[in-house]
Amino acid sequence: MGYDRIWIQSTEHPQGLLDGREAAKRNLSDDFNGICNRLFAQGHFVELVAGKNHLFEEIFLFEDAASGQLFYERDFRKWESFIEDGAEGCGFQRVSLYRNGHLVATKACEPSASTELDLAETDYSFASKLQS
């Protein structure tokens, strides 16, 4: 399955997450790909599929199940897109939580108003193997 964006935990990046595009800009693609492969094999991740007929899918790879659970429970909302006039988000057609490579929970999430979101940062940091 292909993803529009892939995110990994990283202590050196905003909100403790780094995506492949930013890794490429920083010339970290090889390190990023290696960490992605390792984290995907561990199997602690959350998949987000946008709602309202917007076709994009992202995966967030975590070092441990607890970080994935926290993201699934509340922090995924920070990645909701506000595409048209910005007043209402796209929501999520599907938010799925995986532990050890197995699907353990999935839900849909209605669009939110931009004023409803709590954008306080959560730190998903871990001892990153990426070099600055």
N, CA, C and O atoms as a GROMACS GRO file, in nm:
protein
  528
    1MET      N    1   0.085  -0.118   0.000
    1MET     CA    2   0.000   0.000   0.000
    1MET      C    3   0.089   0.124   0.000
    1MET      O    4   0.187   0.131   0.075
    2GLY      N    5   0.055   0.220  -0.083
    2GLY     CA    6   0.130   0.344  -0.088
    2GLY      C    7   0.064   0.451  -0.003
    2GLY      O    8  -0.058   0.454   0.011
    3TYR      N    9   0.146   0.537   0.053
    3TYR     CA   10   0.096   0.646   0.136
    3TYR      C   11   0.137   0.778   0.074
    3TYR      O   12   0.243   0.790   0.012
    4ASP      N   13   0.052   0.878   0.090
    4ASP     CA   14   0.084   1.011   0.041
    4ASP      C   15   0.194   1.075   0.125
    4ASP      O   16   0.276   1.151   0.074
    5ARG      N   17   0.195   1.044   0.254
    5ARG     CA   18   0.301   1.094   0.344
    5ARG      C   19   0.329   0.989   0.450
    5ARG      O   20   0.239   0.919   0.497
    6ILE      N   21   0.455   0.980   0.486
    6ILE     CA   22   0.500   0.890   0.591
    6ILE      C   23   0.569   0.975   0.697
    6ILE      O   24   0.653   1.059   0.665
    7TRP      N   25   0.533   0.951   0.823
    7TRP     CA   26   0.589   1.025   0.935
    7TRP      C   27   0.654   0.927   1.032
    7TRP      O   28   0.604   0.816   1.052
    8ILE      N   29   0.766   0.968   1.093
    8ILE     CA   30   0.831   0.888   1.197
    8ILE      C   31   0.857   0.976   1.319
    8ILE      O   32   0.863   1.098   1.308
    9GLN      N   33   0.873   0.913   1.434
    9GLN     CA   34   0.912   0.986   1.554
    9GLN      C   35   1.055   1.036   1.539
    9GLN      O   36   1.139   0.967   1.482
   10SER      N   37   1.081   1.156   1.591
   10SER     CA   38   1.215   1.213   1.586
   10SER      C   39   1.227   1.324   1.689
   10SER      O   40   1.144   1.415   1.693
   11THR      N   41   1.328   1.317   1.772
   11THR     CA   42   1.347   1.417   1.877
   11THR      C   43   1.386   1.553   1.820
   11THR      O   44   1.363   1.655   1.886
   12GLU      N   45   1.442   1.557   1.701
   12GLU     CA   46   1.496   1.682   1.648
   12GLU      C   47   1.399   1.759   1.559
   12GLU      O   48   1.441   1.853   1.491
   13HIS      N   49   1.272   1.724   1.559
   13HIS     CA   50   1.179   1.788   1.467
   13HIS      C   51   1.052   1.830   1.539
   13HIS      O   52   1.016   1.773   1.642
   14PRO      N   53   0.984   1.930   1.484
   14PRO     CA   54   0.862   1.982   1.548
   14PRO      C   55   0.762   1.872   1.581
   14PRO      O   56   0.740   1.782   1.500
   15GLN      N   57   0.704   1.879   1.697
   15GLN     CA   58   0.606   1.783   1.748
   15GLN      C   59   0.662   1.642   1.757
   15GLN      O   60   0.585   1.546   1.773
   16GLY      N   61   0.792   1.626   1.747
   16GLY     CA   62   0.852   1.494   1.760
   16GLY      C   63   0.828   1.404   1.641
   16GLY      O   64   0.844   1.282   1.652
   17LEU      N   65   0.791   1.461   1.526
   17LEU     CA   66   0.763   1.383   1.407
   17LEU      C   67   0.836   1.442   1.287
   17LEU      O   68   0.853   1.563   1.275
   18LEU      N   69   0.879   1.354   1.198
   18LEU     CA   70   0.948   1.394   1.076
   18LEU      C   71   0.885   1.320   0.959
   18LEU      O   72   0.861   1.200   0.968
   19ASP      N   73   0.857   1.391   0.850
   19ASP     CA   74   0.802   1.326   0.732
   19ASP      C   75   0.909   1.312   0.624
   19ASP      O   76   1.014   1.376   0.630
   20GLY      N   77   0.882   1.227   0.528
   20GLY     CA   78   0.977   1.197   0.422
   20GLY      C   79   1.018   1.318   0.340
   20GLY      O   80   1.133   1.326   0.296
   21ARG      N   81   0.927   1.411   0.317
   21ARG     CA   82   0.960   1.530   0.238
   21ARG      C   83   1.065   1.616   0.310
   21ARG      O   84   1.161   1.663   0.249
   22GLU      N   85   1.044   1.634   0.439
   22GLU     CA   86   1.140   1.713   0.518
   22GLU      C   87   1.274   1.640   0.527
   22GLU      O   88   1.379   1.703   0.522
   23ALA      N   89   1.270   1.509   0.540
   23ALA     CA   90   1.394   1.430   0.544
   23ALA      C   91   1.472   1.448   0.415
   23ALA      O   92   1.595   1.462   0.418
   24ALA      N   93   1.403   1.449   0.302
   24ALA     CA   94   1.470   1.468   0.173
   24ALA      C   95   1.534   1.607   0.165
   24ALA      O   96   1.646   1.620   0.116
   25LYS      N   97   1.463   1.710   0.213
   25LYS     CA   98   1.518   1.847   0.212
   25LYS      C   99   1.645   1.856   0.296
   25LYS      O  100   1.737   1.931   0.263
   26ARG      N  101   1.650   1.778   0.403
   26ARG     CA  102   1.765   1.782   0.493
   26ARG      C  103   1.872   1.677   0.458
   26ARG      O  104   1.966   1.655   0.534
   27ASN      N  105   1.856   1.615   0.342
   27ASN     CA  106   1.950   1.514   0.296
   27ASN      C  107   1.958   1.396   0.393
   27ASN      O  108   2.066   1.342   0.418
   28LEU      N  109   1.843   1.356   0.446
   28LEU     CA  110   1.836   1.246   0.542
   28LEU      C  111   1.755   1.127   0.488
   28LEU      O  112   1.709   1.043   0.565
   29SER      N  113   1.736   1.121   0.358
   29SER     CA  114   1.650   1.019   0.300
   29SER      C  115   1.694   0.877   0.333
   29SER      O  116   1.610   0.793   0.365
   30ASP      N  117   1.822   0.848   0.325
   30ASP     CA  118   1.869   0.712   0.354
   30ASP      C  119   1.840   0.674   0.499
   30ASP      O  120   1.790   0.564   0.526
   31ASP      N  121   1.872   0.764   0.592
   31ASP     CA  122   1.844   0.738   0.733
   31ASP      C  123   1.693   0.723   0.756
   31ASP      O  124   1.648   0.633   0.826
   32PHE      N  125   1.617   0.812   0.695
   32PHE     CA  126   1.472   0.809   0.709
   32PHE      C  127   1.415   0.676   0.661
   32PHE      O  128   1.334   0.614   0.730
   33ASN      N  129   1.458   0.632   0.544
   33ASN     CA  130   1.408   0.506   0.489
   33ASN      C  131   1.444   0.387   0.576
   33ASN      O  132   1.362   0.296   0.594
   34GLY      N  133   1.563   0.386   0.631
   34GLY     CA  134   1.604   0.278   0.720
   34GLY      C  135   1.518   0.274   0.846
   34GLY      O  136   1.476   0.167   0.890
   35ILE      N  137   1.493   0.392   0.904
   35ILE     CA  138   1.410   0.398   1.025
   35ILE      C  139   1.266   0.361   0.992
   35ILE      O  140   1.200   0.292   1.070
   36CYS      N  141   1.216   0.405   0.877
   36CYS     CA  142   1.080   0.367   0.836
   36CYS      C  143   1.067   0.215   0.828
   36CYS      O  144   0.972   0.158   0.880
   37ASN      N  145   1.162   0.152   0.764
   37ASN     CA  146   1.157   0.006   0.750
   37ASN      C  147   1.157  -0.062   0.886
   37ASN      O  148   1.081  -0.157   0.909
   38ARG      N  149   1.241  -0.015   0.976
   38ARG     CA  150   1.250  -0.074   1.110
   38ARG      C  151   1.120  -0.054   1.187
   38ARG      O  152   1.067  -0.148   1.246
   39LEU      N  153   1.069   0.070   1.186
   39LEU     CA  154   0.947   0.099   1.261
   39LEU      C  155   0.826   0.027   1.202
   39LEU      O  156   0.739  -0.020   1.276
   40PHE      N  157   0.819   0.018   1.070
   40PHE     CA  158   0.708  -0.054   1.008
   40PHE      C  159   0.712  -0.201   1.047
   40PHE      O  160   0.608  -0.262   1.072
   41ALA      N  161   0.833  -0.258   1.052
   41ALA     CA  162   0.847  -0.398   1.093
   41ALA      C  163   0.804  -0.418   1.238
   41ALA      O  164   0.746  -0.522   1.272
   42GLN      N  165   0.830  -0.319   1.324
   42GLN     CA  166   0.785  -0.326   1.464
   42GLN      C  167   0.633  -0.326   1.471
   42GLN      O  168   0.574  -0.395   1.553
   43GLY      N  169   0.571  -0.248   1.383
   43GLY     CA  170   0.427  -0.253   1.368
   43GLY      C  171   0.342  -0.164   1.456
   43GLY      O  172   0.223  -0.188   1.470
   44HIS      N  173   0.401  -0.059   1.517
   44HIS     CA  174   0.323   0.036   1.597
   44HIS      C  175   0.299   0.160   1.512
   44HIS      O  176   0.388   0.245   1.498
   45PHE      N  177   0.180   0.170   1.454
   45PHE     CA  178   0.154   0.283   1.367
   45PHE      C  179   0.006   0.316   1.362
   45PHE      O  180  -0.080   0.238   1.404
   46VAL      N  181  -0.022   0.436   1.308
   46VAL     CA  182  -0.159   0.484   1.287
   46VAL      C  183  -0.170   0.526   1.142
   46VAL      O  184  -0.083   0.596   1.089
   47GLU      N  185  -0.277   0.483   1.078
   47GLU     CA  186  -0.306   0.525   0.942
   47GLU      C  187  -0.422   0.625   0.946
   47GLU      O  188  -0.521   0.605   1.015
   48LEU      N  189  -0.406   0.734   0.870
   48LEU     CA  190  -0.512   0.835   0.857
   48LEU      C  191  -0.556   0.841   0.711
   48LEU      O  192  -0.473   0.853   0.620
   49VAL      N  193  -0.686   0.834   0.689
   49VAL     CA  194  -0.743   0.850   0.556
   49VAL      C  195  -0.841   0.965   0.564
   49VAL      O  196  -0.937   0.962   0.640
   50ALA      N  197  -0.816   1.068   0.484
   50ALA     CA  198  -0.899   1.190   0.488
   50ALA      C  199  -1.042   1.160   0.446
   50ALA      O  200  -1.070   1.067   0.370
   51GLY      N  201  -1.132   1.243   0.498
   51GLY     CA  202  -1.274   1.232   0.464
   51GLY      C  203  -1.314   1.334   0.359
   51GLY      O  204  -1.229   1.397   0.297
   52LYS      N  205  -1.445   1.349   0.340
   52LYS     CA  206  -1.503   1.445   0.244
   52LYS      C  207  -1.448   1.430   0.103
   52LYS      O  208  -1.422   1.530   0.036
   53ASN      N  209  -1.431   1.310   0.059
   53ASN     CA  210  -1.385   1.282  -0.077
   53ASN      C  211  -1.247   1.336  -0.109
   53ASN      O  212  -1.213   1.350  -0.227
   54HIS      N  213  -1.167   1.367  -0.010
   54HIS     CA  214  -1.028   1.408  -0.034
   54HIS      C  215  -0.944   1.282  -0.020
   54HIS      O  216  -0.939   1.222   0.087
   55LEU      N  217  -0.879   1.245  -0.126
   55LEU     CA  218  -0.809   1.118  -0.129
   55LEU      C  219  -0.662   1.134  -0.092
   55LEU      O  220  -0.577   1.155  -0.178
   56PHE      N  221  -0.633   1.125   0.036
   56PHE     CA  222  -0.495   1.114   0.078
   56PHE      C  223  -0.489   1.027   0.201
   56PHE      O  224  -0.581   1.024   0.283
   57GLU      N  225  -0.378   0.956   0.212
   57GLU     CA  226  -0.358   0.863   0.322
   57GLU      C  227  -0.218   0.883   0.377
   57GLU      O  228  -0.120   0.890   0.302
   58GLU      N  229  -0.209   0.892   0.509
   58GLU     CA  230  -0.082   0.911   0.576
   58GLU      C  231  -0.062   0.800   0.678
   58GLU      O  232  -0.158   0.743   0.730
   59ILE      N  233   0.065   0.769   0.706
   59ILE     CA  234   0.098   0.672   0.809
   59ILE      C  235   0.195   0.738   0.906
   59ILE      O  236   0.286   0.811   0.865
   60PHE      N  237   0.175   0.712   1.034
   60PHE     CA  238   0.259   0.764   1.142
   60PHE      C  239   0.319   0.645   1.214
   60PHE      O  240   0.247   0.566   1.275
   61LEU      N  241   0.451   0.632   1.206
   61LEU     CA  242   0.522   0.517   1.264
   61LEU      C  243   0.581   0.555   1.399
   61LEU      O  244   0.646   0.659   1.412
   62PHE      N  245   0.559   0.470   1.499
   62PHE     CA  246   0.602   0.499   1.635
   62PHE      C  247   0.696   0.392   1.689
   62PHE      O  248   0.690   0.275   1.649
   63GLU      N  249   0.782   0.434   1.781
   63GLU     CA  250   0.875   0.344   1.847
   63GLU      C  251   0.804   0.246   1.939
   63GLU      O  252   0.847   0.132   1.953
   64ASP      N  253   0.694   0.290   2.001
   64ASP     CA  254   0.628   0.203   2.098
   64ASP      C  255   0.477   0.215   2.084
   64ASP      O  256   0.424   0.310   2.027
   65ALA      N  257   0.409   0.115   2.138
   65ALA     CA  258   0.263   0.109   2.129
   65ALA      C  259   0.196   0.226   2.201
   65ALA      O  260   0.094   0.276   2.156
   66ALA      N  261   0.253   0.270   2.313
   66ALA     CA  262   0.192   0.379   2.392
   66ALA      C  263   0.186   0.509   2.311
   66ALA      O  264   0.086   0.580   2.317
   67SER      N  265   0.291   0.540   2.237
   67SER     CA  266   0.291   0.662   2.155
   67SER      C  267   0.186   0.652   2.045
   67SER      O  268   0.117   0.750   2.017
   68GLY      N  269   0.175   0.536   1.983
   68GLY     CA  270   0.073   0.517   1.881
   68GLY      C  271  -0.067   0.531   1.938
   68GLY      O  272  -0.155   0.590   1.875
   69GLN      N  273  -0.088   0.476   2.057
   69GLN     CA  274  -0.219   0.484   2.124
   69GLN      C  275  -0.256   0.630   2.152
   69GLN      O  276  -0.370   0.671   2.128
   70LEU      N  277  -0.162   0.707   2.204
   70LEU     CA  278  -0.186   0.848   2.234
   70LEU      C  279  -0.224   0.924   2.108
   70LEU      O  280  -0.318   1.004   2.108
   71PHE      N  281  -0.151   0.900   2.001
   71PHE     CA  282  -0.180   0.965   1.874
   71PHE      C  283  -0.320   0.927   1.825
   71PHE      O  284  -0.396   1.013   1.780
   72TYR      N  285  -0.354   0.800   1.834
   72TYR     CA  286  -0.484   0.750   1.790
   72TYR      C  287  -0.598   0.811   1.872
   72TYR      O  288  -0.703   0.845   1.817
   73GLU      N  289  -0.578   0.824   2.000
   73GLU     CA  290  -0.683   0.872   2.088
   73GLU      C  291  -0.715   1.021   2.070
   73GLU      O  292  -0.831   1.060   2.077
   74ARG      N  293  -0.612   1.104   2.046
   74ARG     CA  294  -0.641   1.247   2.041
   74ARG      C  295  -0.558   1.328   1.942
   74ARG      O  296  -0.610   1.423   1.882
   75ASP      N  297  -0.434   1.295   1.924
   75ASP     CA  298  -0.345   1.385   1.851
   75ASP      C  299  -0.356   1.378   1.699
   75ASP      O  300  -0.305   1.465   1.630
   76PHE      N  301  -0.423   1.276   1.646
   76PHE     CA  302  -0.441   1.266   1.501
   76PHE      C  303  -0.516   1.388   1.447
   76PHE      O  304  -0.498   1.424   1.331
   77ARG      N  305  -0.599   1.450   1.528
   77ARG     CA  306  -0.680   1.564   1.484
   77ARG      C  307  -0.596   1.680   1.432
   77ARG      O  308  -0.642   1.758   1.350
   78LYS      N  309  -0.472   1.690   1.480
   78LYS     CA  310  -0.384   1.799   1.437
   78LYS      C  311  -0.351   1.789   1.288
   78LYS      O  312  -0.302   1.885   1.229
   79TRP      N  313  -0.377   1.674   1.228
   79TRP     CA  314  -0.345   1.654   1.086
   79TRP      C  315  -0.469   1.664   0.998
   79TRP      O  316  -0.464   1.630   0.879
   80GLU      N  317  -0.579   1.710   1.054
   80GLU     CA  318  -0.699   1.728   0.974
   80GLU      C  319  -0.676   1.842   0.875
   80GLU      O  320  -0.621   1.946   0.912
   81SER      N  321  -0.718   1.824   0.753
   81SER     CA  322  -0.702   1.926   0.649
   81SER      C  323  -0.823   2.016   0.643
   81SER      O  324  -0.937   1.971   0.659
   82PHE      N  325  -0.798   2.144   0.618
   82PHE     CA  326  -0.901   2.244   0.596
   82PHE      C  327  -0.878   2.298   0.456
   82PHE      O  328  -0.807   2.397   0.438
   83ILE      N  329  -0.938   2.235   0.358
   83ILE     CA  330  -0.901   2.257   0.220
   83ILE      C  331  -0.976   2.374   0.155
   83ILE      O  332  -0.912   2.456   0.089
   84GLU      N  333  -1.103   2.383   0.171
   84GLU     CA  334  -1.179   2.485   0.098
   84GLU      C  335  -1.168   2.621   0.166
   84GLU      O  336  -1.066   2.688   0.151
   85ASP      N  337  -1.270   2.663   0.238
   85ASP     CA  338  -1.267   2.796   0.300
   85ASP      C  339  -1.202   2.794   0.438
   85ASP      O  340  -1.186   2.900   0.500
   86GLY      N  341  -1.164   2.677   0.487
   86GLY     CA  342  -1.094   2.668   0.614
   86GLY      C  343  -1.184   2.667   0.736
   86GLY      O  344  -1.135   2.650   0.847
   87ALA      N  345  -1.314   2.684   0.718
   87ALA     CA  346  -1.404   2.688   0.833
   87ALA      C  347  -1.432   2.549   0.888
   87ALA      O  348  -1.448   2.533   1.009
   88GLU      N  349  -1.437   2.450   0.801
   88GLU     CA  350  -1.464   2.314   0.845
   88GLU      C  351  -1.360   2.220   0.784
   88GLU      O  352  -1.326   2.233   0.666
   89GLY      N  353  -1.312   2.128   0.863
   89GLY     CA  354  -1.212   2.034   0.816
   89GLY      C  355  -1.272   1.923   0.732
   89GLY      O  356  -1.394   1.917   0.710
   90CYS      N  357  -1.185   1.835   0.686
   90CYS     CA  358  -1.227   1.720   0.605
   90CYS      C  359  -1.272   1.603   0.690
   90CYS      O  360  -1.341   1.514   0.641
   91GLY      N  361  -1.233   1.603   0.817
   91GLY     CA  362  -1.259   1.485   0.899
   91GLY      C  363  -1.172   1.370   0.851
   91GLY      O  364  -1.078   1.390   0.774
   92PHE      N  365  -1.204   1.252   0.897
   92PHE     CA  366  -1.129   1.134   0.856
   92PHE      C  367  -1.224   1.020   0.825
   92PHE      O  368  -1.309   0.984   0.906
   93GLN      N  369  -1.208   0.966   0.706
   93GLN     CA  370  -1.284   0.850   0.666
   93GLN      C  371  -1.245   0.731   0.754
   93GLN      O  372  -1.329   0.648   0.790
   94ARG      N  373  -1.114   0.725   0.787
   94ARG     CA  374  -1.066   0.614   0.868
   94ARG      C  375  -0.942   0.656   0.946
   94ARG      O  376  -0.851   0.718   0.892
   95VAL      N  377  -0.940   0.620   1.074
   95VAL     CA  378  -0.822   0.633   1.160
   95VAL      C  379  -0.801   0.494   1.218
   95VAL      O  380  -0.887   0.443   1.290
   96SER      N  381  -0.688   0.432   1.187
   96SER     CA  382  -0.664   0.294   1.229
   96SER      C  383  -0.537   0.283   1.311
   96SER      O  384  -0.433   0.340   1.276
   97LEU      N  385  -0.548   0.210   1.422
   97LEU     CA  386  -0.436   0.188   1.514
   97LEU      C  387  -0.387   0.045   1.499
   97LEU      O  388  -0.465  -0.050   1.503
   98TYR      N  389  -0.254   0.031   1.483
   98TYR     CA  390  -0.191  -0.100   1.473
   98TYR      C  391  -0.090  -0.116   1.586
   98TYR      O  392  -0.016  -0.024   1.619
   99ARG      N  393  -0.088  -0.235   1.644
   99ARG     CA  394   0.013  -0.272   1.743
   99ARG      C  395   0.075  -0.402   1.699
   99ARG      O  396   0.005  -0.498   1.666
  100ASN      N  397   0.206  -0.406   1.698
  100ASN     CA  398   0.278  -0.526   1.655
  100ASN      C  399   0.228  -0.575   1.519
  100ASN      O  400   0.223  -0.696   1.494
  101GLY      N  401   0.192  -0.481   1.433
  101GLY     CA  402   0.150  -0.515   1.298
  101GLY      C  403   0.006  -0.560   1.284
  101GLY      O  404  -0.037  -0.595   1.174
  102HIS      N  405  -0.070  -0.559   1.392
  102HIS     CA  406  -0.209  -0.604   1.389
  102HIS      C  407  -0.304  -0.487   1.414
  102HIS      O  408  -0.281  -0.405   1.503
  103LEU      N  409  -0.409  -0.482   1.334
  103LEU     CA  410  -0.511  -0.380   1.352
  103LEU      C  411  -0.583  -0.406   1.484
  103LEU      O  412  -0.637  -0.514   1.506
  104VAL      N  413  -0.584  -0.305   1.574
  104VAL     CA  414  -0.650  -0.321   1.703
  104VAL      C  415  -0.770  -0.228   1.720
  104VAL      O  416  -0.857  -0.254   1.804
  105ALA      N  417  -0.777  -0.121   1.642
  105ALA     CA  418  -0.891  -0.030   1.652
  105ALA      C  419  -0.898   0.054   1.525
  105ALA      O  420  -0.797   0.085   1.463
  106THR      N  421  -1.019   0.089   1.489
  106THR     CA  422  -1.039   0.179   1.376
  106THR      C  423  -1.167   0.260   1.400
  106THR      O  424  -1.261   0.212   1.463
  107LYS      N  425  -1.168   0.381   1.349
  107LYS     CA  426  -1.283   0.469   1.367
  107LYS      C  427  -1.286   0.568   1.252
  107LYS      O  428  -1.188   0.588   1.182
  108ALA      N  429  -1.402   0.629   1.236
  108ALA     CA  430  -1.417   0.743   1.146
  108ALA      C  431  -1.431   0.866   1.235
  108ALA      O  432  -1.465   0.854   1.353
  109CYS      N  433  -1.405   0.982   1.180
  109CYS     CA  434  -1.410   1.104   1.260
  109CYS      C  435  -1.473   1.215   1.175
  109CYS      O  436  -1.423   1.249   1.068
  110GLU      N  437  -1.581   1.270   1.225
  110GLU     CA  438  -1.652   1.377   1.155
  110GLU      C  439  -1.563   1.501   1.143
  110GLU      O  440  -1.472   1.521   1.224
  111PRO      N  441  -1.589   1.583   1.042
  111PRO     CA  442  -1.515   1.708   1.028
  111PRO      C  443  -1.533   1.797   1.151
  111PRO      O  444  -1.638   1.796   1.215
  112SER      N  445  -1.430   1.872   1.181
  112SER     CA  446  -1.438   1.966   1.294
  112SER      C  447  -1.429   2.109   1.241
  112SER      O  448  -1.377   2.133   1.132
  113ALA      N  449  -1.480   2.201   1.320
  113ALA     CA  450  -1.462   2.342   1.289
  113ALA      C  451  -1.322   2.380   1.331
  113ALA      O  452  -1.271   2.327   1.430
  114SER      N  453  -1.259   2.470   1.260
  114SER     CA  454  -1.120   2.506   1.291
  114SER      C  455  -1.107   2.560   1.432
  114SER      O  456  -0.998   2.552   1.490
  115THR      N  457  -1.213   2.614   1.488
  115THR     CA  458  -1.207   2.669   1.624
  115THR      C  459  -1.214   2.561   1.731
  115THR      O  460  -1.189   2.590   1.848
  116GLU      N  461  -1.249   2.436   1.694
  116GLU     CA  462  -1.263   2.327   1.791
  116GLU      C  463  -1.130   2.261   1.824
  116GLU      O  464  -1.119   2.194   1.926
  117LEU      N  465  -1.032   2.278   1.741
  117LEU     CA  466  -0.908   2.202   1.757
  117LEU      C  467  -0.820   2.258   1.868
  117LEU      O  468  -0.804   2.379   1.881
  118ASP      N  469  -0.765   2.168   1.946
  118ASP     CA  470  -0.665   2.202   2.048
  118ASP      C  471  -0.530   2.163   1.989
  118ASP      O  472  -0.498   2.044   1.980
  119LEU      N  473  -0.454   2.261   1.948
  119LEU     CA  474  -0.328   2.234   1.879
  119LEU      C  475  -0.208   2.232   1.972
  119LEU      O  476  -0.095   2.252   1.927
  120ALA      N  477  -0.230   2.209   2.100
  120ALA     CA  478  -0.118   2.196   2.193
  120ALA      C  479  -0.030   2.080   2.146
  120ALA      O  480  -0.080   1.975   2.107
  121GLU      N  481   0.098   2.101   2.151
  121GLU     CA  482   0.190   2.000   2.100
  121GLU      C  483   0.208   1.885   2.197
  121GLU      O  484   0.213   1.903   2.319
  122THR      N  485   0.217   1.766   2.141
  122THR     CA  486   0.254   1.647   2.215
  122THR      C  487   0.392   1.608   2.164
  122THR      O  488   0.419   1.615   2.045
  123ASP      N  489   0.476   1.568   2.253
  123ASP     CA  490   0.611   1.531   2.215
  123ASP      C  491   0.620   1.380   2.201
  123ASP      O  492   0.603   1.307   2.298
  124TYR      N  493   0.647   1.333   2.079
  124TYR     CA  494   0.662   1.191   2.052
  124TYR      C  495   0.810   1.155   2.041
  124TYR      O  496   0.847   1.065   1.965
  125SER      N  497   0.892   1.223   2.115
  125SER     CA  498   1.036   1.208   2.102
  125SER      C  499   1.083   1.070   2.147
  125SER      O  500   1.023   1.006   2.233
  126PHE      N  501   1.190   1.029   2.087
  126PHE     CA  502   1.262   0.910   2.128
  126PHE      C  503   1.407   0.932   2.088
  126PHE      O  504   1.438   1.030   2.021
  127ALA      N  505   1.494   0.842   2.128
  127ALA     CA  506   1.636   0.856   2.095
  127ALA      C  507   1.654   0.837   1.945
  127ALA      O  508   1.680   0.726   1.898
  128SER      N  509   1.639   0.944   1.871
  128SER     CA  510   1.644   0.940   1.726
  128SER      C  511   1.779   0.893   1.675
  128SER      O  512   1.884   0.926   1.729
  129LYS      N  513   1.772   0.815   1.568
  129LYS     CA  514   1.895   0.770   1.504
  129LYS      C  515   1.929   0.860   1.385
  129LYS      O  516   2.029   0.837   1.316
  130LEU      N  517   1.846   0.961   1.361
  130LEU     CA  518   1.877   1.055   1.253
  130LEU      C  519   1.987   1.150   1.297
  130LEU      O  520   1.992   1.193   1.412
  131GLN      N  521   2.073   1.180   1.206
  131GLN     CA  522   2.180   1.275   1.236
  131GLN      C  523   2.134   1.414   1.195
  131GLN      O  524   2.070   1.430   1.091
  132SER      N  525   2.165   1.514   1.277
  132SER     CA  526   2.128   1.653   1.241
  132SER      C  527   2.218   1.703   1.132
  132SER      O  528   2.203   1.817   1.088
   0.00000   0.00000   0.00000
